[in-house]
Amino acid sequence: MTSLIILPDAGMFNALSGPFACTKVSSGSEEKGVPLEKNCVLPTISTDTLVQLLSRSLTSSSFDTVKVLDTRFPYEYDGGHITGAMNLYQPQDMEDFYHANSGNHERTCLVFHCEFSSSRAPKLFQFMRNLDRKMHADSYPKLSFPNMFILEGGYKAFFESKKVLCEPKAYVKMVDAAFLPQLKRLTSSLRKGWSNRSRSALQDMSNSSDPSQEKDRQERSKRIKRCNFLS
C-alpha cells in the first residue's frame, strides 16, 4: 500500500505526537457550517466539500476567502496541483505566510494537504495553529486563522476525482524515480527545518550559515513573495 512506503529519514514524518497531538472530532460534526469527515484527528473535509468551498456553493459557510495550502515538495507541486493552491512545505514558509497575512481572518478558510494528507500537511497545520496560539497568548482563545482544515486523502484523492480542477492535469508522486535527487535534498532540508524549529521555536532562521540549505532557501524566497494572498 502506498501509505506504507518507507522514505529516507521517514522518522520525521511519523504520526503526530507531543505538541502536535489533538482531540478527535466527533463523527458527523460541523465547524463553521463546514461538514467534517468522521474519525479524523484534525478537522478534515472531503474533496467534494473543498470544491463547494472553492465554488462558493456551500451555503452553510460564509467565507470571503478560501486558500489551499499545498505542503508537498516543489517538484510535486510543479507536476500538478489544485488550481490556485499555494506551495508552502517548510515550517519557515508557514511562519512567513502567517506574518505576511497578520490580522483577523475569521472569514478566511485555509485547507492544508500533502500527497495523502497523512503527515506533512497535519504537521504544518499544527505548527500554524501553535504559532497562532503563541501570538495570541494574551487574548486566548482569539486566533488570526480560526478556520483551518485538512483535505481528506490529499492531492492523490483530489486528482483522482477532480482532475479537471488541477493544473497541470497531472500527478507526480513524492517517490517518483525521476526526482530521487530532489527528494533526498529536500527531505534533508525539511528535517533540518523541523530540527531548527525544535531547538529555537518560532525564531528567525535567516542567519543560518548552513550552505546545504542555501539553494533551497533561495527557491523558497521566490514563493514567499507570493505569501500575502490578500494583496
C-alpha positions in Angstrom: 0.0 0.0 0.0 1.3 3.5 -0.8 0.7 4.7 2.7 3.4 2.3 3.9 6.2 3.4 1.6 9.4 3.9 3.6 11.2 7.1 2.8 14.6 8.5 3.6 14.6 9.7 7.2 11.0 8.8 7.4 11.0 9.2 11.2 10.3 12.9 10.8 7.1 12.1 9.1 5.8 9.8 11.9 2.4 10.1 13.5 1.6 13.3 15.4 2.8 13.4 18.9 3.7 15.9 21.7 2.7 19.4 20.6 1.1 18.1 17.5 -1.4 15.9 19.4 -5.1 16.9 19.3 -8.5 15.5 20.1 -10.5 13.6 17.5 -13.6 15.3 16.2 -17.0 13.6 16.6 -18.5 11.9 13.6 -20.9 13.8 11.5 -19.9 17.2 13.1 -19.6 20.6 11.5 -17.3 23.5 12.0 -18.4 27.0 10.9 -21.0 25.3 8.6 -18.4 23.1 7.0 -19.2 19.3 7.2 -16.3 17.3 8.7 -15.2 13.8 7.9 -15.6 11.1 10.5 -13.0 9.9 13.0 -10.2 12.3 11.9 -7.5 13.6 14.2 -7.8 17.1 12.8 -10.8 18.9 11.3 -10.9 17.2 7.9 -13.0 17.9 4.8 -13.8 15.8 1.7 -12.8 16.6 -1.9 -16.4 17.4 -2.6 -16.6 19.9 0.3 -13.4 21.6 -0.9 -14.9 22.0 -4.4 -18.1 23.5 -2.8 -15.9 25.9 -0.8 -13.9 27.0 -3.8 -17.0 27.5 -5.9 -18.8 29.3 -3.0 -21.7 26.8 -3.4 -21.6 25.6 0.3 -24.4 27.8 1.5 -23.9 26.8 5.2 -20.5 28.6 5.2 -19.7 32.3 4.9 -16.1 32.6 4.0 -14.8 35.5 1.9 -11.5 33.7 1.0 -10.7 30.0 0.6 -7.0 29.3 0.3 -5.5 25.8 -0.4 -2.0 25.3 1.1 -0.1 22.6 -0.7 2.6 21.3 1.6 4.2 18.9 -0.9 7.7 19.4 -2.2 8.1 21.9 -5.1 8.6 19.2 -7.8 5.4 17.5 -6.7 3.5 20.9 -6.8 5.0 21.8 -10.2 4.0 18.4 -11.5 0.3 19.1 -10.8 -1.6 21.0 -8.1 -5.1 22.2 -7.3 -5.7 25.4 -9.2 -4.9 28.4 -7.1 -3.1 26.4 -4.4 0.0 27.9 -2.7 3.1 25.8 -2.2 4.4 26.0 1.4 6.3 23.0 2.7 8.8 24.2 5.3 7.8 25.4 8.8 9.6 28.7 8.0 7.4 29.0 4.9 4.3 28.7 7.2 5.6 31.3 9.6 6.4 33.7 6.8 2.8 33.1 5.4 1.4 33.8 8.9 3.2 37.1 9.4 2.6 38.2 5.8 -1.1 37.9 6.4 -1.4 39.2 10.0 -4.7 40.4 11.2 -8.2 39.0 11.8 -9.2 36.3 9.2 -12.4 34.9 10.7 -13.9 34.9 7.2 -10.9 33.1 5.7 -10.7 29.3 5.2 -7.3 27.6 4.9 -7.2 24.0 3.6 -4.0 22.0 4.0 -2.9 19.0 2.1 0.1 16.9 1.1 0.2 13.8 -1.1 -2.1 11.8 1.2 -2.7 14.3 4.0 -1.3 11.9 6.4 2.0 13.5 7.7 3.3 16.7 6.1 0.0 18.6 6.0 -1.1 17.7 9.5 2.2 18.6 11.0 2.3 22.1 9.3 -1.4 22.5 10.3 -0.5 22.1 13.9 2.6 24.3 13.5 0.4 27.1 12.2 -2.1 26.6 15.0 0.5 26.6 17.7 2.1 29.8 16.2 -1.3 31.4 16.1 -1.9 30.5 19.8 1.5 31.8 20.8 0.9 35.1 19.0 -2.4 35.4 20.9 -1.2 34.2 24.3 -2.7 37.2 26.0 -6.1 37.0 24.2 -7.0 33.3 24.3 -9.0 31.9 22.5 -8.6 34.5 19.8 -6.9 33.3 16.6 -6.0 35.1 13.4 -6.9 31.9 11.4 -9.6 30.0 13.3 -10.9 28.2 10.2 -8.4 25.6 9.1 -9.0 22.2 7.6 -7.2 19.1 6.3 -8.1 17.8 2.8 -9.0 14.1 3.2 -6.8 11.8 1.0 -4.6 14.7 -0.1 -3.7 15.6 -3.6 -3.9 11.9 -4.7 -7.6 11.7 -3.8 -8.4 15.1 -5.3 -6.6 14.4 -8.6 -8.4 11.0 -8.9 -11.8 12.6 -8.7 -11.3 16.3 -9.7 -8.6 16.2 -12.3 -10.2 19.0 -14.2 -9.5 21.4 -11.3 -5.8 20.7 -11.3 -3.0 22.4 -13.2 -1.3 20.9 -14.9 -3.6 18.0 -15.0 -1.0 15.6 -13.7 0.2 13.9 -10.5 3.8 13.5 -9.5 4.4 11.1 -6.6 6.8 12.1 -3.9 8.8 8.9 -4.5 8.8 9.3 -8.3 12.1 7.8 -9.5 12.7 10.8 -11.8 13.0 13.1 -8.8 15.1 11.0 -6.3 17.9 13.6 -6.1 15.4 16.3 -5.3 13.7 14.0 -2.8 16.9 13.4 -1.0 17.9 17.0 -0.9 14.5 18.3 0.1 14.0 15.6 2.7 17.3 16.6 4.3 16.4 20.3 4.2 12.9 19.6 5.7 14.4 17.5 8.5 16.8 20.4 9.3 14.0 22.9 9.1 12.0 21.0 11.8 15.1 20.4 13.9 15.8 24.2 13.9 12.2 24.9 15.0 12.5 22.3 17.8 15.7 23.9 19.0 14.6 27.5 18.7 10.8 27.6 18.3 9.5 30.5 16.2 12.9 32.2 15.9 14.2 33.8 12.7 16.3 31.3 10.6 17.7 34.0 8.3 21.1 34.0 10.0 21.7 30.3 9.4 25.0 29.7 7.8 24.4 26.1 6.6 25.4 26.1 2.9 23.5 22.9 2.2 20.2 24.9 2.7 21.1 28.0 0.6 19.7 26.7 -2.7 16.5 25.6 -1.1 16.2 28.9 0.8 16.6 30.8 -2.4 13.8 28.8 -4.1 11.6 29.3 -1.1 12.1 33.1 -1.1 10.6 33.3 -4.5 7.5 31.6 -3.4 7.3 33.6 -0.1 6.9 36.8 -2.1 3.5 35.4 -3.0 2.6 34.7 0.6 0.4 37.7 1.0 -2.7 36.4 -0.6 -4.7 39.5 0.4 -2.6 41.9 -1.8 
